[in-house]
């Protein structure tokens, strides 16, 4: 409990430091929050390691455990992008989300899992990393839409100063999507190679929705490259693909574990 509480407070502190910087000089806005975010992520990861060492079986991958790991991945990616001077403002949303998901995991409790071989383990970790990366892309798409709408309506709010110019934000969005698409491709490939039956009853919805999401992201990248897709079209395609991926990764798992009370392991 102590690790969870301290990590959550550090996450919230990092977010508060970023909120305080909204509307201030961009050079000032980029400093201070890292000293709270980095220890928060270390404690977040340490909590999962502690659970793994004290719980029998393999790493806990139930619904809230997986969500907590996605939150950790999103926080790490946000810090990586923010340290380079781009989009640290993402942390205003991502850091409290990571704190909430960690607290939900702790509150729900831990469940033993069967030991995964390195093949299935690599598939699972790739899936979580792909989801975290593309979740960042979805947040960037929402910010792009909000920024574009505000500029179109000439509503120059202070929070706009926390974002890079529209073209830079759009460029960052597609770079993140490209990385996430590559990770999702590896996830699907390792699934085909390492999972015994991707069309089994418990996996068929996840497989079909994941492939549909992969196709939508792929069409978006092709449309960007060949036809210059941007703006609202890019936002709509990104969010559509992300909804499909969210249903694939967590929709069926939520129903099986929390609604029907069964385990996916």
N, C-alpha and C positions, 0 to 999 in steps of 0.2 A: 504493500500500500504506500509506503514512504516513497519508493521510486516513482510510482505513478503520480502521486501528488506533486512532488518536486518537478517532474517532467512537465506536467500540465501547467504549473505556475510559470515555468520558464518559457513554454510555448506562448502563453498568454502575455508574458512580459515582452517577448520578441514582437508579437503582433501589436501591442500597445506602443512600442517604440516606432514601429512603422506607421501607425495611425498618426502619431504625433508629428511625423515628418511630412504627412500629406499636405501639399500646398506650400511647403517651404522650399528653400533652394535645393535643387537636385544633388548638389555636392554634399550637403549636410544629410540628406535623407538616407544615404547609403551606409551610414556608420552607426554602430552601437548594437543593432539588433542581432548581429551574428554571435555576440558573446552570450546571448540567452538561447538562441536557436540551436547552436552546436551542442552545448551540454544537454539540452532537452532531447535531441535526437540520440545522443549517446545513452542517456538513461532509458529512453524508449526502446532502443535496441537491446540494452542490458536487461530490461524486464523480460523480453521474449527469450533471451538466452537463459535467464534464471528459470523461467518456466520449463524450457526444454530440458534443463539439467535436473529438475526436481520432479518431472512427470515422466512416467514410463512410456515407452514407445517412441515414435518419431516426433518431428515437430508438429505442434498443434496447428491445424489448418482448418478449423471449423469456421463458421460464418464470421463471428466477431474477431477471431484471431487473424483471418485473412484481411478483413477490413482494416484492422490496426496496422498490419504490415503495409498495406497500400498507403495508409496515412503517413507512415514513416517514409516510404519511398517518395511520396509527393513532397514532404517536407525537405528531404534531401535534395531532390531536383530543384525545388524552389530556391534553396540556399545556394546551390551550384550556379543557377542562372543569376540570382541576385548578387552574388559575390563578383560576378563579371560585369556588374553595373546595369543589368537589364532586368526589369520586372521584379525587383524585390517586393513591390507592392502586392504581389501574389500572396505573400506571407500573411497579409491581413486576413485572408480567407483560409489559407492552407494550414497555418499554425494552430488556430483554434480548432479546426477540423481534426487535425492529428491528435490534439489533446482529448477531444470528445471521443474519438474512436478508441484511443488507448484506455480511457476510463470505462467505455462500454465493454471492452474486452475484459478488463479486470472485474467489472461488476457481474458479467455473465458467468465468469469462471472458466476453468481450463479443463479440457477433455483429453484423455490419452488418445494417441493416433497410432495406426500401424506404422511400422518402420518402412520407409520408402527406399528403394534402391536408388542409385545415383541417376538412373535414367528418368524415373518418375519425379525425383526431387528436382532435377534440372528443368523438367517441363513445368513443374509447379512454380518454381522461382521465376522462370521466364514469363509465365502468365501474369504473376503479380507485378513484375517490373513493367511489362507491357501495359497493364491496366493503369498503373500509377502514372506512367508517361503520358498516355492518351487522356487521362483525367486532367492533367495539367493543360493539355491541348484544348480540352473542352472549356476549362476556365479562361484560357486565353481567348477562345472564340467568343465567350460571353462578354469579356472585357472589350474586345474589338467591336462587337455589336453595340455596346453601351457607349463607347467612345464615338463611333460613327454617328449614332443617333443624336448624341449631345451636340456634336459639331454641326450636323445638318440642321438642328433646331436652334443653333447659336446659343446654347446653354453652357456657358463657359464656367463650369463648377470647379472648385479648388482641387477635387480629386483627379481632375484631368491632368494636372501637373505631375501626378505620381506615375503617369503612364508615358511610355516613349511615344514619339510621333506615330501616326497611323500606319505609315508604310513600314516602319521598323517593327511595330507590333505584329503586323500581318506577316512579315518575313519570319519573325520568331515563331509564330504559330505554325507555319509550314515546315520549319526546321524540326520543331518538336513532333509534328505529325509524321514526318519522314522517319525519325528515330523510332517512334512508337510503332509505326507500320512495320519496320524491319523486325522489331522485337515480337510483334504479333505474328509475323510470318514464321519466325523461328519457333514460336509457341505451337503453331499449327503443325509445322513440320515435325517437331519432337513428339507431338501428340500422335501423329500418324505412325511414327517409328516406334514409340515406346509404350503407348497405351494399347492394351489388348484388343478392346472393341469400342471404338469411338461412337458407334451407333447403338450401344447398349441402352436399355430403357432409361437409366439415370443420366446418360451422357448425350443422348440424341439431341435434346433441345439446346444444350450448351454447344454442341458441335455445329449445328445448323446456324444458330444465331452468331457464333463466332465467325463462321465463314461469311455470312451476310455482312457483318461489320467490316471484315477484311476487304470485301469487294467494294463496299461504299467508300472506305478510306482510299482504296486503290484508284477508284474512278475519280475521286477528288484530286489526288495527286496528278493523275493524267490530265484532268481538266485544267489544273493549274499550269502544268507545263506546256500543254498544246494550245489551250484557249485562253489562258490568263485569268482563270476564275479567281474572284476575290470578293471582298465585302460580304454582303448578306448571303450570297450563294455559298461562299466558303463556310460561313457560320452555320447555315442550315445543314449542309452535308456533314460537317464535323459533329454537330449535336445529334443528328440522326444516327450516325455510325456509333456514337458513344452510348446512346440509349440501347441500341442492339447489343453492344458489348457488355453494358451493365446488366442487361437481362441474361446474357449468356453466362457471365461470371458469377453473379450473385442472385439472380432472380430464382433459378431453380434451387439453388442452395438454401435460400431463405425459406422457400416453400417446404422443402424436404425436412430441414432441421428445425425450424421454428414454428411452422404451421402444422405439419404432420408429425413432428417429434421423432423423425428418423435421422439416421446419420448417413452422410455421403461417403464415409470411409469404409 
